[in-house]
């Protein structure tokens, strides 16, 4: 069955609460949705989120890549030869991981729809639910504690605190959240590259000495500083999770070789899609690294794909799939739903969503 058209749609959706990290503050989700259409008129969808401060990806750049290179390379090709199509997408251009991910996911979504099965089943799984953490935006100790209590009341039990803006006060922030929620919930930290190696060790040891029971610390130092990441990992007991340091297979191989981290966060928009993400998860497991699946600030298109991967493959830690929860309203019809700290996947073909609703199309 041939591919007859590749379309792009721009999406901008407001968030109900500002999303604040050591790298940026976001109030909207700005992203590109890619639609791959076959000769029967079926469509598969994928997403390329705009994340200037992390991946460098933009809506305009992803759209140009898809329209000028990735889309034309697929026209007239057999949609059922999924492995070959995804390989061609990965090799078509250098970089542009988010654009490649959008097309890769759209191809997988189309394949699942053609078979009449949810994406999670195409990926080899059967579960239609998967647990997620929820992020607490960077802020002062009082605001973090209040947000933690609110998220607990809503049913979340794994809290990810954004830190890294003020190393001197980060231990107090963690203490405030732990005092607010008690010993039960899991607390994890994400510094988003905000600390130097020495700051990271001081903060993490302070947390350990205070008995604040932190599950993991994500990307404590700049992504390029693998020596610093390894230096931190060797000097603290809390597991260190590599995020921005790992985009593709070569990056993960280097992290493994240097023993730079204990865990890896696999994100579709970093690694160019589901095909590579599955390789990364398997490689990490074979070398004893913990795993979780994450997302950028994305719509239900991208998060449903990531959640399907997590549900099908399994991870060693609760995944980070709350991105679509931050939206004031869903910009698409269908896709995942949230029930407290659980992502519910649709029992429908592919991603189980359409572009009806508040999608702004160009």
N, C-alpha and C positions, 0 to 999 in steps of 0.2 A: 504494500500500500504506500503510495508515494506521498511526499510532503509537497503541498501545493502553495503554501503561504506561511510567512513568518511575520507577525505583527508586533508592534510595540505600543504600550499604553503607559502614559505617565500618571502616577498616583501621588497625591499629597493629602494626608489625613491628619487632623489635629489629635494631640494627646491630652488626656484628662489631667495629667500632672507633668511638670517639667522633669526631664530625665537628665540628671547632673552627674558627671564623672570627672576624673582628674584631667580628661582630655577635652570635654565639650559639654555644652548644655543644649538639649534638643527639646523643642515644643511641638514639632510635627514629624511625621514619618514621610520622607520623600524618597520615592523608589520608582523603578521601572518594572512593569509586568510584561513579560514576553509570552506571546501566544503562538504556538506551532499548530498548523492546521493540516489535516490529511485530506485525501481525495474524497473521503466519505463525509467531509464537513465536520469531523470531530476536532476538538481543540484540546491541547494540553498547555498548562500554564507554569511559569517559573518567575522568579523575582531577582532583581539586582538592586539592592538597597544602596542609597547614597550615604557614604560614611567617609567624608573628607579626611577627618583626623585619624582614622584607623587604617583603612585600606586605600584611601585616595580615590575611591570610586565615586563617580557622579552620575546622575541621571542622564545628562547630556552625553557624557563619554560612553556609558553603557549602550545608550540608544544608537550612537554612531557606530560602535563596534558591531552591534547586532545587525543594523541595517546595511552596513557596507561590507561586512566580512562573514559573520557567522550565519546570518539568514541566507544569503546567496549560496553559501556552501552546502546548504541543506535542500534547496529547492530541487524537486525531481528525484530525490533520493528515497530509499526504502525506509519508511518509519519503523518497520518491524525489526530491522537490523540494529537494535538499540546499542549494542556494544560498539559497533563500527561507527555509528553516528556520534556517540559521545567521545570516542577517540578522535574523530575528525574535528570536533568542536575544540577539544583541548589543544590540538596542534595547529589550529587555524591562525592564531595570533599569539604574540607574547603578552604576558600579564593579563590584564582585563579579567581577573578571576570572577568578579561579580557577574559580568555579562555572560561568561561561560557557564557559571552556575545557573543563571536564569534559563538558558537554553537547555542545559543538561536536565534540569528538573522538569522543564516543559516536555522534553522527549520522554522522560520516565512517566510523567502524568498521562501523556497521550497513550503510551504503551499499556498502562494500567486500565485506562478507559476502554481501549480496544478489546481488552480481555474481560472487561466488566468486573474488575476487582479493585478494592482499595489499594492505594500505593503501598501501604504496609505489607500487603500480601505479595505484591510484585517483588518487594525487597526480601521476602522470605520469612515474614512474621505473621502473626495472627492477632496480637493484642490491639485493642482499639482505645487504650488509655495508657498514659505514661505520666509519672510524677514530674513536677517542675519546682524549681525554687522561685523566689520573687526578689527583685532587686530593690534595695533602699537607696535612693539617690544620695550623693554626697551632701553633707550638711553638718550643722553643729550637733552636739551630743543630744540636746533636748529634742530636736526635730527628728533625729534618727530613732530615738526611743519611742516617740509618738507614732512614727510611721510603722515601727516594728509591732507595736500593740495593735494598730489598725489591721495590718496584714495577718496577724495571728487570728484576729476576730473574723477575718474573711476566710480562714481555713488553710492558710499557708503555714507550713512547718519547717521549711528550709529558707533561711533569709540570707541574701547576699548583700553585704554592706559595701558601698562604694567609698573607698578611702583614697589616700594618696595626695590630697591637696594640702595637708598640714600634718607632716609626720609627727611633730611634737604633741599634737592632740589626739592622734589616732587611737592610742590605747584607751584614753578616756571615752572616746566615742564607742568603742567596742564594749567597754565596761557598762556604759549607760544602756546599751541595747540588751546585754545579758541580764542586767538588773531588771529591765522592763519586762522581759519575756520569761525569765526563770531558766532552769537547767534543761528543760525538755527540747526546745527547738534547736535545730542545727544552725550554726552561724558560720558563714564563709565570707572571706574578704576578697575584694578585687581592687587592686591599686592602680590598674590601667597604666602601668609603666611609670607611676608617679614618684617612686622612691629611688634614691641611689642605693647601691648594695649595702653600704654601711647603715643607712637609715632603715632599710628593710630588716636587717638583722636586729637592730636595736628595738624596733617596733614589735617584731614577731617574738623576740625573747621576752619583752615586757609583757606581752599577752600571755605567753606560756607561764612566766613567773607568777602572774596574777590569777592563774587557773581559770581563764575565761573560756576554755574549751572551744577553740576555733577549728573547724573541720579542715579547711584548706585556705591557702592564699594564692590568688590568681595574679599572674604577671606583675610581680613586685617591681621589676626594673625595666628599663627600655628594651624594646624588642630586639635590637641589634646586639645587645650586651649578653651574649651567651656565657662568656666567662663570668660576668657578674651574677647571672642567674645560677650558675653552678656553684659559685662561691656562697651565695645565700642558701641554696639547698643543702650544702655540706654543713652549715652552721646552725640550722634550726631543726626542731623536731616536727613542726607542722608541715604537712605535705605541700609542695609547691606545684602549682598548675600553670603550664605554659599555654598562653593564648596567642597574643600578637606575635610571639616568636615562631609560631608554626603556621605556615600557609599550606605548603605541599609536602610531598614525600621526602624530598631532599632536606627540608627544614627539620622534619621529625627525625630523620636518620642522624642529623648532626646533634640534635638534642639528646638522643639516645647515646651516641658515641661519647659525648662529653659528660653524660650523666647530669645534665643541667636541670632536670625537673623530674618530679615523681609522677606527674599526670599531664594529660593534654586535653585541651578544649577544641573539638572539631567543629568548624562552622562552614556551611556550604559556600557562603560568599567569600570566604578566604581560600578555599581549596578547589574552587571551580566546579563544585557539584557533587551529586550523590556517588558517582562512580569512584572518584578519588577519596571521598569521605569514607567509604567502606574499606578501602585499602588502608587508610590511616588508622582506623579503629582496629583492624586486624593486626597491623604492624605494632601498634602500641601494646596490644594484649600479648603478642608473642614475646615482647621484650620486658614485660612486667610493669608497664606503665598503666596507671589508672586512666579512665576515660570518662568523658561526658560529652554530650552534644549541645552546642550553644547556638545562638542566633545573634545577628545584629539587631538594630531597631528596625523591624520589618513588619509587613502586613501579614494577615493569615495565610497568604500564598506561600511565603518563604517559611513561616513557622510551622505550618502543617506539614511541609516537606521534611523539615528538620525533626519534628516530633515523630513522623512516620519512620524515619531512620532510627531514632532512639528506641522506638517501640519494637522495631524489627530486629535490630542488632543487639540491643542491650548495652548498658554501660555499667561501670563499677560505681559511679556516683550519680546522684540525682542530677538530671540535665537542667540546662538553663534555657527554658522555653517560654518565658513570660512576656516576650516582646509585644505580641499582639494584645496582651492584657492591658497595656498602657494606652491603647487607642480609645478615644472618646466614644466611638461607635465603629462597627466593622465596615470597612469600605467595600467589601465584597459580600456576596450571598453564599452561605455555606462555609465549609472548612471547619477548623477546630472550634471547640468551645472550652471554657474554663469552668471547673467545679472545684473551688478552693485551690488546693495545690495539685490538682490533677488536670492534665490536658486530655480532653475527650476527642478522639478522631472520628470523622464521619464514616458510617458504614455505607459508603457509596463509591462508585468507580473513581479511581485516581485520587486527586486531592479533594474531590467532593464539593467543588465550589465553582461559581461563575462570576463574571465581571459585572453583573447587574448591581444596582445600588448607587453609592456615592462616588464611584470611580470617575476621576477626571481623565478623559481620554484625549490624546493628541495624535 
